[in-house]
Amino acid sequence: MNELAPLDPSIFFSIVIPAYNEEKNIESTLHTIIKFLYEKKVQDFEILVINDCSVDRTEEILIQLEYQYPQLRHVNNLPPNGFGYAVRRGLENFKGLSFCLVMADLSDSPQDIYNYYRLLKEGHECVFGSRFIKGAKVTDYPAFKLILNRCANFFIKTLFGLEYNDFTNAFKAYRREVIEGLMPIIGCHFNLTVELPLKAIIRGYQYRTIPISWTNKRIGKSNLVIQEMGSRYLFIVLYAWLEKKLGKGDYKRRLKVITTLPAEEQKKKAS
């Protein structure tokens, strides 16, 4: 994948949600996000759900909700399926000036989604939330997964000499120009969540870190297979490390990204 969908100038913020057999979560998630953004007077957004070869009622529910919400649309992913493939499908189809990856069970809060939107509007190139800094809140994180999470993130931050400590959380946001600069994306599964921020950092894009809230809200079986915390994650980490050490800057941005704000935002900045 090397090309993004054409930009729709009326859309600033694209929320992309991969969904595999999410009939028990997706309706509540979409109602909650859209209602919250409406309350915040946000209009220039879209929600793009990637139906990742679901075999339950996920697509049926999405079709029904699309009649209710004009900002909502869905795209069916084609086999092979998997979280990374679904996200890559979303990257091929989002139409906004920015991209935000959100999980279908809404484990991250709508307030944090709005905070990402606001910070991107201010001109930040990337916004990375952390669940493990001052001001963050984590609820009901399974103990075994939490231990694996902290070990994996400590390894990554130490290897790259970084302060950021939550690479494995999918919930992050990027300007369109950044996504273009990260191509090609190669992660096929949950390891893609590490690939995107690592490549953004080593290729020289500016990022803002903020504390976020996370709650284990999943109804039904998790789609994350623990074994992926091993070889697939390690592959992506080493791939990024080799680019940093041996790439000689070939993949770094050549010019500073020129922030493109909607016309009304440009007028505010000028005044």
Order of alpha helices (4+ residues) and beta strands (2+ residues): beta-alpha-beta-alpha-beta-alpha-beta-alpha-beta-beta-alpha-beta-alpha-alpha-beta-beta-alpha-alpha
